[in-house]
Amino acid sequence: KLIQQYRPALAEIERRFGVPGPIVLAIWGRETDFGRYALPYDALRVLATQAYVGRRKDQYRTEFIMALKMLSDGVVTRRDLRASWGGAVGLTQFLPSEYYKHGVDLDGDGKVDLWHSVPDALGSAAKQLANKGWQSGLRWAYEVKPPANVDCTMGVPEVKKPIGDWLRAGFVPVRGQRLSAAEQQQSASLLQPEGIYGPAFLTTANYFVIKEYNFSDLYVLFVGHLADRMSSQAGFATPWSASQQLRSKDVEAMQKGLTRLGLYADKLDGKAGMQTRAALGTFQKRAGLRVDCWPSETVLQAINAAR
């Protein structure tokens, strides 16, 4: 229904920015449930709090000042300047500085309105993706079935190969999908968000552009998959395994142990991201454990016991 309702705006977005309409619709759906979710917080109070006690004080001091500029410029009323806990505003959740970098007046009424104009909000999301490097005509990812002997420690952005090389190594596009010669020349990284247990993806440069919008891999999977579902009823070919997940404090303890062992050099954030999964897979190799790249209590105990 939304594709039909906003077809002219989505066509203009694709023409100007090369971003498919379903991608920006999916971002809108993920951020504010297609506008049905009312942002709960006063943006100025959120930004001031983050600037004073948050982990990124310098960034949020700038955002606080930019929010004051928005009010001074008459961009938005104080009443409408509502935000998430992180200070993002509008239908597609922009920080105030992003409004000034990427805002688009797509409906042509002379102002950029991310709060009441769906075309402006979607167009601004598309421009942000384009400004971050979106490549027109390139998929965000391909779901694949990996070979039985897949080395899950390769699942990091730094390991990039042409998709054709992945296919020759035994990775098979799901549902018999045939990839063109041009697609096979595209560079991609392996993503196995549940280690060897759940679905696997070959992620293109556009995957990482969406990740610039929100750094969570699950966010990118949500947006990309929802966009795909707008034109296909098919879900993921490989189901999520519902693997038991460690609590964040246990994942952080695992990260600290892997850091101590010289296998991990990324953030200690309690999140089992790409680098964490690859590092624990490397530990599993060294320790003679089954290599599944998935944080479990068994692996945590082995890391804690390792010297």
TORTI-336963 format. One record per atom (N, C-alpha, C): residue in three letters; x, y, z. Coordinates in steps of 0.1 Angstrom, whole numbers, plus 5000, padded with zeros to 4 digits. Each point is the difference from the previous one (the first is absolute). Example, Ala and Ser with C-alpha at 12.3 -4.5 7.8 and 13.67 -1.06 7.14 Angstrom:
# residues 2
ALA513249435078ALA499150125000ALA500950125000SER499650114993SER500950115000SER499250115008
END
This chain:
# residues 307
LYS500849885000LYS499250125000LYS500950135000LEU501049995008LEU500950125001LEU500850024987ILE500449894993ILE500650014987ILE499150074990GLN498749965000GLN499150064991GLN499750155004GLN499950035013GLN499750135005GLN501150104996TYR501249955002TYR501250104998TYR500849964987ARG499349944990ARG500749964988ARG500850124993PRO499350124998PRO500850104994PRO501250055008ALA499950015013ALA501250035008ALA501049904999LEU499749875001LEU500949894999LEU500750004987ALA499350024989ALA500650014987ALA501050114999GLU499750125005GLU500950115000GLU501249975009ILE499949935011ILE501149965008ILE500949914993GLU499549904993GLU500849914993GLU500750074988ARG499350094994ARG500750084989ARG501150095005ARG499850075011ARG501050095004ARG501149945008PHE499749905008PHE501049945009PHE500449864997GLY499349934992GLY500349864997GLY499749905010VAL499350055011VAL499649915011VAL498649944997PRO499849875001PRO498749944997PRO499050055011GLY498750034995GLY499050045009GLY499849915012PRO500049874998PRO499749915011PRO501150015011ILE501250044997ILE501150025010ILE499650115010VAL499650124994VAL499750115009VAL498649985007LEU499149934994LEU498849965007LEU500349915012ALA500949914998ALA500449915011ALA500750075011ILE500850104997ILE500650095010ILE498950075008TRP499150064993TRP498850075007TRP499349905009GLY499749884995GLY499349905008GLY500849965012ARG501349984998ARG500949965012ARG500150115010GLU500150134995GLU500250115010GLU498850045007THR498950024994THR498850055007THR498749934996ASP500149874996ASP498849924996ASP499250084990PHE500650054989PHE499350074990PHE499350125005GLY500650075010GLY499450125006GLY499049985011ARG499749875003ARG499049985011ARG500650005014TYR501349995001TYR500750015013TYR500350145004ALA499550055011ALA500250135005ALA501350015008LEU501050074995LEU501250015008LEU499850065014PRO500649935010PRO499550035014PRO500750125007TYR501150054995TYR500850095008TYR500250144994ASP500250095009ASP500350144996ASP501450004995ALA500250034987ALA501349994993ALA501150085007LEU499750125004LEU501050095006LEU500549945013ARG499149955008ARG500449945013ARG500849874998VAL499749924990VAL500849884997VAL501450044995LEU500150104991LEU501350044995LEU500850065010ALA499450085009ALA500750075011ALA500649895010THR499149915003THR500449895009THR501249924994GLN499949964987GLN501149934994GLN501250084999ALA499950134998ALA501250084999ALA500750025014TYR499249985011TYR500550025013TYR500549875006VAL499349894999VAL500449885006VAL500249884991GLY499850024987GLY500049894990GLY501549954997ARG500149904992ARG501349954997ARG500650084988ARG499250074993ARG500650084988ARG499650155002LYS500650065011LYS499650135004LYS500350114989ASP501149994993ASP500450104990ASP499049994988GLN499649884996GLN499049994989GLN498750065004TYR499649975013TYR498650045004TYR500050155003ARG501150065004ARG500050155001ARG499750064987THR500649954989THR499850054987THR498549984996GLU499549885003GLU498649974997GLU499050095007PHE500350035013PHE499250095008PHE500050144994ILE501150054995ILE500150134994ILE499250004987MET500149894992MET499349994988MET498549995002ALA499649945011ALA498650005003ALA499550145003LEU500850085007LEU499650145003LEU499950084987LYS500949974991LYS500050064987LYS498749974992MET499649875001MET498749964993MET498950095006LEU499950025013LEU499050085005LEU500150154996SER501350055000SER500250144996SER499750024986ASP500249904991ASP499750014986ASP498649984997GLY499249965010GLY498649984997GLY499749874993VAL500949915000VAL499949874993VAL498949925007VAL499950005013VAL499049925007VAL499750075013THR498849985005THR499650065013THR500649915012ARG500150075011ARG500549935012ARG499049885003ARG498850024998ARG499049895003ARG500249884992ASP500450024987ASP500249894991ASP501449945001LEU500950065007LEU501449965000LEU500149895011ARG499449884996ARG500049885009ARG501149914995ALA500549915009ALA501249924996ALA499949865006SER500849924995SER500349875006SER501050025012TRP500349895007TRP501050025011TRP501350054995GLY500449974988GLY501250054994GLY500050134994GLY498950075000GLY499950144995GLY499750014985ALA499649894994ALA499650004985ALA498650054999VAL499750084990VAL498750064998VAL499449974986GLY498750024999GLY499349994987GLY499649864997LEU499349994989LEU499449874995LEU501149904997THR501250044996THR501049914996THR501250015009GLN499950075012GLN500950005011GLN501450064996PHE500050134998PHE501350074997PHE500550075013LEU501350005002LEU500650095010LEU499950144993PRO500050115009PRO499850134994PRO501150044990SER501249965002SER501150034990SER499749934987GLU499449885000GLU499749934988GLU498950074992TYR499150075007TYR498950084993TYR500750104991TYR501050075005TYR500750104992TYR500949944989LYS500549885002LYS500849944990LYS499249934989HIS498949945003HIS499349914991HIS498650044997GLY499450105006GLY498650034999GLY499650044986VAL498949954995VAL499550024986VAL498650055001ASP499750114992ASP498650044998ASP499449934988LEU499649885002LEU499649924989LEU498650044995ASP499150055009ASP498750034996ASP499950144994GLY501150085000GLY500150134993GLY499250115007ASP499849995013ASP499250115007ASP500950115006GLY501349994997GLY501050105004GLY500649985014LYS499749885006LYS500649975013LYS500349855001VAL501049975008VAL500349865003VAL499349965013ASP498949924999ASP499249965012ASP500149855002LEU500849965009LEU500149865003LEU499049955010TRP499150095004TRP499049965011TRP498649974994HIS499750084989HIS498649994995HIS500049964985SER501150014993SER500049984985SER500749864998VAL499349904997VAL500649874997VAL500950014988PRO499750074989PRO501050014989PRO501350065004ASP499950105009ASP501350075004ASP500849905009ALA499349935009ALA500749905009ALA500649894992LEU499349944990LEU500549894992LEU501150054991GLY499850124994GLY501150054992GLY501350035007SER499850065012SER501250035009SER500749875004ALA499349895003ALA500649875003ALA500849954988ALA499450024988ALA500749954988ALA501250094997LYS499950135002LYS501250084998LYS501149975010GLN499649975012GLN501149965010GLN500749874995LEU499249904995LEU500649884995LEU500950034988ALA499550084991ALA500850044988ALA501350075004ASN499950095010ASN501250075005ASN501049915007LYS499549895005LYS500949915007LYS500549894990GLY499750014987GLY500649914990GLY499149904994TRP498650015001TRP499149914994TRP500349984985GLN500149884995GLN500249974986GLN498749954993SER499650084991SER498749974993SER500149864993GLY498949925001GLY500049874993GLY500649895007LEU500650035012LEU500749895007LEU499149955012ARG499849875001ARG499349955011ARG500750025013TRP499250005011TRP500750025014TRP500749875004ALA499449884996ALA500749875004ALA499349894992TYR500649885000TYR499549884994TYR500049895011GLU498849945003GLU500049895009GLU500649884993VAL500949935007VAL500749884994VAL500049885009LYS500149894995LYS500349885008LYS501549975000PRO500750015011PRO501449985000PRO500449854999PRO501249974996PRO500549864999PRO500149955014ALA499949875001ALA500049935013ALA501350035008ASN501150034993ASN501350025007ASN500350155001VAL498950095000VAL500250145000VAL500950045012ASP500950094998ASP500850065011ASP499350135004CYS499349995011CYS499250125004CYS500950125005THR501249975002THR500950125005THR500350094988MET499649974988MET500150094989MET498950105000GLY499049995008GLY498950095000GLY500250145006VAL501050074994VAL500350145005VAL500150094987PRO499750135002PRO500050084988PRO501450014993GLU501049975007GLU501450014994GLU500249894989VAL499349895002VAL500149894990VAL499050024989LYS500550054989LYS499150034988LYS500549934988LYS499149944993LYS500349934987LYS498950034990PRO500349994987PRO498950004991PRO499049895002ILE498750034998ILE499049905003ILE500249874993GLY500650024988GLY500349884992GLY501049905007ASP500950065007ASP501049925007ASP499349935012TRP499150075007TRP499249935010TRP499249884995LEU499450024988LEU499249894994LEU500949894996ARG501250034995ARG500949894996ARG500549925012ALA500050075012ALA500549945012ALA498949915007GLY498850004993GLY498949915005GLY498850075006PHE500050135000PHE498850075005PHE499050014989VAL498749965004VAL499049994990VAL498850095003PRO499750094990PRO498850095002PRO498849925003VAL499150045009VAL498949925004VAL498950014989ARG499149905000ARG498949994991ARG500450004986GLY501249954997GLY500449984986GLY500250144993GLN500250105007GLN500250134994GLN501350004991ARG499850064988ARG501250014991ARG500550145000LEU501350025002LEU500650135001LEU500750034986SER499850124996SER500650044987SER501550015001ALA500750014989ALA501550025000ALA500350135007ALA499250114998ALA500350125007ALA499949995015GLU498949925005GLU499949985014GLU501149925006GLN500549904992GLN501149925005GLN501350075001GLN500150114993GLN501250085001GLN500050105013GLN498850025006GLN499950095011GLN500849945012SER500650085008SER500749965012SER499049985011ALA500249905009ALA499149975011ALA500749945011SER499550015012SER500549945012SER498949905005LEU500549905008LEU499149905006LEU499550055013LEU498749985002LEU499350035013LEU499249885004GLN500449955012GLN499249895007GLN499650055014PRO498950075001PRO499650075012PRO499849905012GLU499749874997GLU499849905011GLU501149904999GLY501250044996GLY501149914998GLY499649904989ILE500349875002ILE499749904989ILE498549965001TYR499350055009TYR498649945003TYR498950064992GLY500150134997GLY498850074993GLY500350034986PRO499350094994PRO500350044986PRO501350064998ALA500549994987ALA501350064996ALA499750094989PHE500950114999PHE499850104989PHE501350044995LEU500050034987LEU501250074994LEU499550154999THR500750085007THR499650145002THR500850094991THR499350094993THR500750094990THR500450135007ALA500550094992ALA500350145005ALA498850075005ASN498849974994ASN498850075004ASN499649965014TYR500349875004TYR499749965013TYR500750095011PHE501250034997PHE500850095009PHE499650144999VAL499450044989VAL499450145000VAL498850015009ILE499149905000ILE498950005010ILE500549995014LYS501149935002LYS500649995013LYS500650145005GLU500350094990GLU500450135004GLU498750085006TYR498849964996TYR498850065005TYR499849965014ASN500249875002ASN499949945014ASN501049885001PHE500950005009PHE501149915000PHE499749865003SER498749975004SER499649865004SER499949914987ASP500649885001ASP499849914989ASP498549964999LEU499449985012LEU498649965000LEU499150114994TYR500450125002TYR499250114993TYR500149994985VAL501249984995VAL500249994985VAL499249884995LEU500149895007LEU499249884996LEU498550035000PHE499650075010PHE498550035001PHE499650094987VAL500850104998VAL499750104989VAL500149934987GLY501149934997GLY500149934987GLY499049894998HIS499749935010HIS499049894998HIS498650054999LEU499650105008LEU498750064998LEU499850064986ALA501150074995ALA499950054987ALA499849894990ASP500749895001ASP499849884991ASP498649955001ARG499449995012ARG498749955002ARG498950084994MET500350134996MET499050084994MET499849964985SER500949924995SER499849954986SER500049845000SER500249945011SER500049855000SER499549955014GLN499249904999GLN499449945013GLN501049915007ALA501149974993ALA501049905006ALA500750065012GLY500149935011GLY500850045011GLY501449954998PHE500849995011PHE501449954999PHE499949854997ALA500849954991ALA500049864996ALA500549915011THR501050055007THR500549935012THR499450065012PRO499249935009PRO499450065011PRO501050045011TRP499650105008TRP500850045012TRP499949885009SER501149965007SER500049885008SER499650035014ALA499750135004ALA499650035013ALA501149955010SER501350014997SER501049965008SER499950075014GLN500449935010GLN499950075014GLN501250105000GLN499650125004GLN501050115000GLN500550035014LEU501350035001LEU500550045012LEU499650145004ARG499950035013ARG499750145004ARG501150094996SER499750134999SER501050104995SER501250005009LYS499949985013LYS501150015009LYS500949884998ASP499449894996ASP500949884997ASP500750014986VAL499350064991VAL500750034987VAL501250105002GLU499750105009GLU501150095002GLU501249935008ALA499749915009ALA501049925006ALA500849924990MET499349944990MET500649934989MET500950094992GLN499650124997GLN500850104993GLN501350035007LYS499850025013LYS501250035009LYS501049884999GLY499549885001GLY500849885000GLY500749994986LEU499350024990LEU500650004986LEU501050114998THR499850125006THR501050105000THR501249965007ARG499949945012ARG501149965008ARG500849904992LEU499449924992LEU500749894992LEU500550054987GLY499850134997GLY500550064988GLY499249974987LEU498849965002LEU499149964989LEU499050114996TYR499850105008TYR498950104998TYR500650135004ALA499750104991ALA500550145002ALA498950104998ASP498749965000ASP498950094998ASP499450055013LYS498850054999LYS499350065012LYS499649895010LEU500050035013LEU499549925010LEU498650045003ASP499049954992ASP498750065000ASP498949895004GLY500449885002GLY499049895003GLY499249964989LYS500350044988LYS499349964988LYS500849904991ALA499349894996ALA500749904992ALA500050034986GLY500750114996GLY500150044986GLY501049924992MET500350054988MET500849924991MET501449985005GLN500750105006GLN501349985005GLN500149915012THR499050015009THR499949915011THR499849854996ARG499149984990ARG499849864996ARG501249944993ALA500750094992ALA501249954993ALA501149975010ALA500150085010ALA501149985010ALA499749875008LEU498849985004LEU499749885008LEU500149884991GLY499850014987GLY500249894991GLY501549964999THR500850115000THR501549985000THR500449935013PHE499450045011PHE500349935013PHE499649854999GLN498849984995GLN499649864999GLN500949914992LYS500550064989LYS501049934992LYS501249965008ARG500650105007ARG501249985008ARG499849905012ALA498850005005ALA499749925012ALA499549864996GLY499949974987GLY499549874996GLY498549985002LEU499250115002LEU498649995002LEU499350004986ARG498749975000ARG499250014988ARG500050154996VAL500250034988VAL500150144995VAL498650044995ASP499350075008ASP498650054996ASP499950155000CYS501050075006CYS499950155000CYS498850055007TRP499649935010TRP498850045008TRP500350005015PRO499750125007PRO500350005014PRO499149925009SER500649905007SER499349915008SER500750005014GLU499349945010GLU500549995013GLU501349915000THR499949904992THR501249904999THR501250084995VAL499950084989VAL501150074995VAL500550115010LEU499150065007LEU500450105010LEU500849945011GLN499649885004GLN500849935011GLN501449964995ALA500049964987ALA501349964994ALA500950124999ILE499550124996ILE500850124999ILE500550055013ASN499149995010ASN500450045014ASN501149915005ALA500049874996ALA501049915005ALA501350014993ALA500050064988ALA501250004991ALA501150095005ARG501249964998ARG501250075004ARG500850034987
END
